[in-house]
Amino acid sequence: MFGAVITRQTHYIWLIACSQCFPSPPLWKTLRESCMNWRHRVALIEQWNRVNLALTSKVLAFMYGPLFPELKIGKH
């Protein structure tokens, strides 16, 4: 449970930081290395999938407009 909360908050803060000031290559390397150390944790994989689905949904809406079918993302 604790790992899931930390993973969710880390991704959230990372995305907010990227929208304000894009991280430098050393910070990307640090994130990558941290994720590599936690890749066996289910919470990390599930959260990464949710982040990718949410970003993909935004890209599809941007590229194809509001008439493109909505990508459903579960609450869990």
C-alpha positions as CSV (number, residue, x, y, z in Angstrom):
1,M,0.0,0.0,0.0
2,F,2.7,2.5,1.0
3,G,4.7,1.7,-2.2
4,A,1.6,2.4,-4.3
5,V,1.1,5.8,-2.7
6,I,4.7,6.8,-3.2
7,T,4.7,5.6,-6.8
8,R,1.5,7.5,-7.6
9,Q,2.8,10.7,-6.0
10,T,6.2,10.4,-7.7
11,H,4.6,10.1,-11.1
12,Y,2.2,13.0,-10.4
13,I,5.0,15.3,-9.2
14,W,7.2,14.3,-12.1
15,L,4.4,15.2,-14.6
16,I,3.7,18.5,-13.0
17,A,7.4,19.3,-13.0
18,C,7.6,18.4,-16.7
19,S,4.8,20.8,-17.5
20,Q,6.5,23.7,-15.6
21,C,10.2,23.2,-16.4
22,F,11.4,20.2,-18.4
23,P,13.9,18.1,-16.4
24,S,17.5,17.9,-17.4
25,P,19.0,14.6,-18.7
26,P,20.5,13.7,-15.3
27,L,17.1,13.9,-13.6
28,W,15.7,11.6,-16.3
29,K,18.5,9.2,-15.7
30,T,17.7,9.2,-11.9
31,L,14.0,8.5,-12.6
32,R,14.9,5.7,-15.0
33,E,17.3,4.1,-12.5
34,S,14.7,4.4,-9.7
35,C,12.1,2.8,-11.8
36,M,14.5,0.0,-12.8
37,N,15.1,-0.7,-9.1
38,W,11.3,-0.9,-8.5
39,R,10.2,-2.6,-11.7
40,H,9.4,-5.8,-9.8
41,R,6.8,-3.9,-7.8
42,V,3.2,-4.3,-9.2
43,A,2.3,-0.8,-8.0
44,L,4.9,0.7,-10.2
45,I,3.8,-1.2,-13.3
46,E,0.1,-0.4,-12.7
47,Q,0.8,3.3,-12.1
48,W,3.0,3.5,-15.2
49,N,0.2,2.0,-17.2
50,R,-2.4,4.5,-15.8
51,V,-0.1,7.4,-16.7
52,N,0.5,6.1,-20.2
53,L,-3.2,5.6,-20.8
54,A,-4.1,9.1,-19.5
55,L,-1.4,10.7,-21.7
56,T,-2.5,8.7,-24.7
57,S,-6.1,9.7,-24.1
58,K,-5.0,13.4,-24.2
59,V,-2.9,12.9,-27.3
60,L,-5.8,11.2,-29.1
61,A,-8.2,14.0,-28.2
62,F,-5.7,16.6,-29.3
63,M,-5.0,14.8,-32.6
64,Y,-8.5,13.7,-33.6
65,G,-10.7,16.1,-31.8
66,P,-13.7,15.6,-29.5
67,L,-15.5,13.3,-32.0
68,F,-12.9,10.6,-31.5
69,P,-14.2,7.9,-29.1
70,E,-13.1,8.4,-25.5
71,L,-10.5,6.1,-24.1
72,K,-11.9,4.6,-20.9
73,I,-9.6,4.5,-18.0
74,G,-10.5,2.5,-14.9
75,K,-10.5,4.2,-11.4
76,H,-8.3,1.5,-9.8
